[in-house]
Structure formats: C-alpha cells, structure tokens
Amino acid sequence: MKLKPQLLAACIAGAFVVSAQAQVAGSGLYVGGNVGQAKLKGDDFPGLDNSNTGGKLYGGYDFTPNIGMELGYVDLGSFDYGNGTVKANGVFLDGVGKVMFAPGWWGLARLGVFQGKLDNGPSDDNGTSYKAGIGVQYDLTANAGVRAEFERYKFDALGVKPKADLFSVGFNYRF
C-alpha cells in the first residue's frame, strides 16, 4: 500500500486540529509513552532478524469512550545485519477502538498510517505504509492508565518492505 506524503500530512494536520479543539473543550485529550522490545525482520537485509529496545511517544483524543485517534513518533532502534546497521523510526496516525471488558480494564485495537524511515548508513529513505496493533489498558485513576501492547509496523523504504514488531508497556495521562 503506497500513500502519498500529502495524504499523511493532511492526516497529521487534522490530528493537530482535533487536539487543539480538545484542549479547549477539556475532554478526551491524553498523552503517553511506551517502551519495550522491537524486532525488525526482512529478507532484504541478510542476517537481519534481531531485537533491540524501542519506544513511542503519542498524543490522542477519544471521540467517544470506544473510539479514539492517536498521533505519535516511534523509534524502533538500530539493528545489525550482515553488512552493517539499519536504524528504524517514523511517525504514525492510528484509529483506536476500545472495549471495556472488566471495571477499569480495556481491550485496544488499532489500525493506522505509518511514515517509516530506514537508515542503513550510506543511504536512508522513507515511505508510507500501514501499522496495526492490539493491547490492554488498565485505568489506575480517572486520569492515569498503564498499557501493554503489540504493534506491527510495515516499512516501504530503500526499495524493501521489512516489518517491525514492538512489544511494549507504557503509561498515559488524560487531561
């Protein structure tokens, strides 16, 4: 799936407009961060199938208790392969569905657009693709929650299409 950079820019601009409105309204706005283990896999980089520490920072807005949107940055780390190192990171915009399955416990599912960048030293490139994920969140208070998530990021850069998995835990704060 190849999306134009203009479409990604329009989505990001829309997210900022929604966030600005949320700050005025004082309702569904939240911020958070996760850290965990990232694994990059790709046949186009010989010997690449290893793990590193990764993390993400995000801001979100809940339109309803069950539907939200998140905009963020992810750094999946640096990975060694046969002839060098490749760094992986990018920005994302996700639609997030939430379902409460017990008091304070939420199931999360996400699908989004990902502008990923791969840098293997002599060259770097970015491309737009997709990402998806699932997870759980426990609300510690009305404003604070902890999450555990699994996300898959699909890259379309340097003429290759590797994927990265991120298993992470994190914290978010609702305004």
C-alpha positions as a Python dict, from the first residue, in 0.01 Angstrom:
ca = {
    (1, 'M'): (0, 0, 0),
    (2, 'K'): (158, 328, -109),
    (3, 'L'): (6, 653, 18),
    (4, 'K'): (112, 996, -94),
    (5, 'P'): (305, 1213, 154),
    (6, 'Q'): (40, 1483, 106),
    (7, 'L'): (-227, 1246, 243),
    (8, 'L'): (-14, 1175, 550),
    (9, 'A'): (44, 1549, 600),
    (10, 'A'): (-332, 1612, 578),
    (11, 'C'): (-399, 1339, 838),
    (12, 'I'): (-139, 1485, 1074),
    (13, 'A'): (-279, 1837, 1029),
    (14, 'G'): (-627, 1702, 1107),
    (15, 'A'): (-497, 1539, 1423),
    (16, 'F'): (-347, 1871, 1539),
    (17, 'V'): (-678, 2050, 1476),
    (18, 'V'): (-865, 1786, 1678),
    (19, 'S'): (-606, 1811, 1957),
    (20, 'A'): (-636, 2190, 1969),
    (21, 'Q'): (-1015, 2163, 1995),
    (22, 'A'): (-979, 1901, 2268),
    (23, 'Q'): (-762, 2132, 2476),
    (24, 'V'): (-1030, 2397, 2460),
    (25, 'A'): (-1307, 2150, 2539),
    (26, 'G'): (-1100, 1983, 2816),
    (27, 'S'): (-1238, 1635, 2747),
    (28, 'G'): (-1082, 1340, 2560),
    (29, 'L'): (-719, 1458, 2520),
    (30, 'Y'): (-438, 1233, 2650),
    (31, 'V'): (-62, 1182, 2611),
    (32, 'G'): (155, 880, 2674),
    (33, 'G'): (466, 681, 2610),
    (34, 'N'): (569, 317, 2584),
    (35, 'V'): (898, 131, 2593),
    (36, 'G'): (969, -230, 2505),
    (37, 'Q'): (1133, -476, 2272),
    (38, 'A'): (1141, -414, 1898),
    (39, 'K'): (1222, -680, 1640),
    (40, 'L'): (1298, -593, 1277),
    (41, 'K'): (1260, -868, 1015),
    (42, 'G'): (1337, -852, 647),
    (43, 'D'): (1479, -1085, 383),
    (44, 'D'): (1632, -786, 202),
    (45, 'F'): (1889, -735, 480),
    (46, 'P'): (2095, -1058, 508),
    (47, 'G'): (2110, -1182, 866),
    (48, 'L'): (1861, -922, 992),
    (49, 'D'): (1630, -1083, 1245),
    (50, 'N'): (1726, -943, 1582),
    (51, 'S'): (1585, -735, 1868),
    (52, 'N'): (1654, -400, 2030),
    (53, 'T'): (1489, -157, 2270),
    (54, 'G'): (1218, 53, 2111),
    (55, 'G'): (966, 308, 2225),
    (56, 'K'): (699, 553, 2125),
    (57, 'L'): (551, 884, 2235),
    (58, 'Y'): (194, 974, 2140),
    (59, 'G'): (-93, 1212, 2187),
    (60, 'G'): (-453, 1104, 2148),
    (61, 'Y'): (-812, 1211, 2159),
    (62, 'D'): (-1116, 1000, 2247),
    (63, 'F'): (-1419, 1099, 2041),
    (64, 'T'): (-1632, 854, 2242),
    (65, 'P'): (-1539, 610, 2520),
    (66, 'N'): (-1482, 347, 2249),
    (67, 'I'): (-1330, 537, 1954),
    (68, 'G'): (-1017, 748, 1950),
    (69, 'M'): (-724, 864, 1741),
    (70, 'E'): (-351, 875, 1823),
    (71, 'L'): (-64, 1063, 1660),
    (72, 'G'): (290, 971, 1758),
    (73, 'Y'): (656, 901, 1695),
    (74, 'V'): (818, 557, 1726),
    (75, 'D'): (1189, 474, 1747),
    (76, 'L'): (1244, 104, 1689),
    (77, 'G'): (1621, 117, 1744),
    (78, 'S'): (1931, 10, 1548),
    (79, 'F'): (1974, -341, 1415),
    (80, 'D'): (2290, -517, 1298),
    (81, 'Y'): (2282, -728, 984),
    (82, 'G'): (2544, -896, 764),
    (83, 'N'): (2696, -579, 614),
    (84, 'G'): (2610, -304, 860),
    (85, 'T'): (2341, -145, 1074),
    (86, 'V'): (1992, -24, 993),
    (87, 'K'): (1801, 229, 1206),
    (88, 'A'): (1421, 229, 1201),
    (89, 'N'): (1178, 501, 1312),
    (90, 'G'): (879, 701, 1195),
    (91, 'V'): (552, 881, 1270),
    (92, 'F'): (205, 731, 1281),
    (93, 'L'): (-162, 821, 1290),
    (94, 'D'): (-394, 548, 1425),
    (95, 'G'): (-762, 495, 1472),
    (96, 'V'): (-807, 321, 1809),
    (97, 'G'): (-1102, 110, 1917),
    (98, 'K'): (-1153, 40, 2289),
    (99, 'V'): (-1381, -207, 2465),
    (100, 'M'): (-1419, -231, 2845),
    (101, 'F'): (-1419, -597, 2949),
    (102, 'A'): (-1397, -552, 3329),
    (103, 'P'): (-1406, -247, 3557),
    (104, 'G'): (-1100, -38, 3468),
    (105, 'W'): (-977, -286, 3202),
    (106, 'W'): (-991, -202, 2830),
    (107, 'G'): (-909, -405, 2522),
    (108, 'L'): (-742, -197, 2247),
    (109, 'A'): (-724, -248, 1871),
    (110, 'R'): (-555, -6, 1633),
    (111, 'L'): (-506, 43, 1261),
    (112, 'G'): (-318, 332, 1110),
    (113, 'V'): (-92, 503, 860),
    (114, 'F'): (285, 486, 917),
    (115, 'Q'): (552, 708, 762),
    (116, 'G'): (860, 494, 831),
    (117, 'K'): (1227, 575, 779),
    (118, 'L'): (1510, 326, 732),
    (119, 'D'): (1872, 439, 755),
    (120, 'N'): (2147, 190, 674),
    (121, 'G'): (2442, 429, 682),
    (122, 'P'): (2525, 520, 324),
    (123, 'S'): (2160, 577, 238),
    (124, 'D'): (1826, 643, 401),
    (125, 'D'): (1473, 653, 272),
    (126, 'N'): (1119, 683, 396),
    (127, 'G'): (787, 560, 273),
    (128, 'T'): (425, 540, 377),
    (129, 'S'): (264, 213, 470),
    (130, 'Y'): (38, 77, 744),
    (131, 'K'): (55, -39, 1103),
    (132, 'A'): (-175, -237, 1329),
    (133, 'G'): (-183, -348, 1689),
    (134, 'I'): (-368, -488, 1988),
    (135, 'G'): (-333, -437, 2360),
    (136, 'V'): (-486, -390, 2702),
    (137, 'Q'): (-508, -86, 2927),
    (138, 'Y'): (-579, -64, 3298),
    (139, 'D'): (-702, 269, 3438),
    (140, 'L'): (-517, 341, 3764),
    (141, 'T'): (-728, 655, 3819),
    (142, 'A'): (-973, 857, 3611),
    (143, 'N'): (-671, 1034, 3455),
    (144, 'A'): (-388, 776, 3453),
    (145, 'G'): (-357, 437, 3288),
    (146, 'V'): (-99, 172, 3205),
    (147, 'R'): (-85, -22, 2877),
    (148, 'A'): (66, -337, 2733),
    (149, 'E'): (65, -354, 2351),
    (150, 'F'): (181, -547, 2047),
    (151, 'E'): (218, -346, 1725),
    (152, 'R'): (333, -433, 1374),
    (153, 'Y'): (493, -159, 1160),
    (154, 'K'): (532, -220, 786),
    (155, 'F'): (808, -25, 612),
    (156, 'D'): (820, 77, 246),
    (157, 'A'): (1166, 232, 212),
    (158, 'L'): (1503, 168, 44),
    (159, 'G'): (1316, -43, -211),
    (160, 'V'): (1239, -306, 55),
    (161, 'K'): (939, -386, 272),
    (162, 'P'): (1061, -518, 609),
    (163, 'K'): (834, -528, 910),
    (164, 'A'): (898, -447, 1273),
    (165, 'D'): (716, -574, 1580),
    (166, 'L'): (706, -376, 1904),
    (167, 'F'): (605, -538, 2234),
    (168, 'S'): (576, -254, 2485),
    (169, 'V'): (438, -131, 2815),
    (170, 'G'): (363, 227, 2895),
    (171, 'F'): (176, 498, 3078),
    (172, 'N'): (-76, 756, 2961),
    (173, 'Y'): (-231, 1061, 3121),
    (174, 'R'): (-575, 1203, 3039),
    (175, 'F'): (-640, 1577, 3076),
}
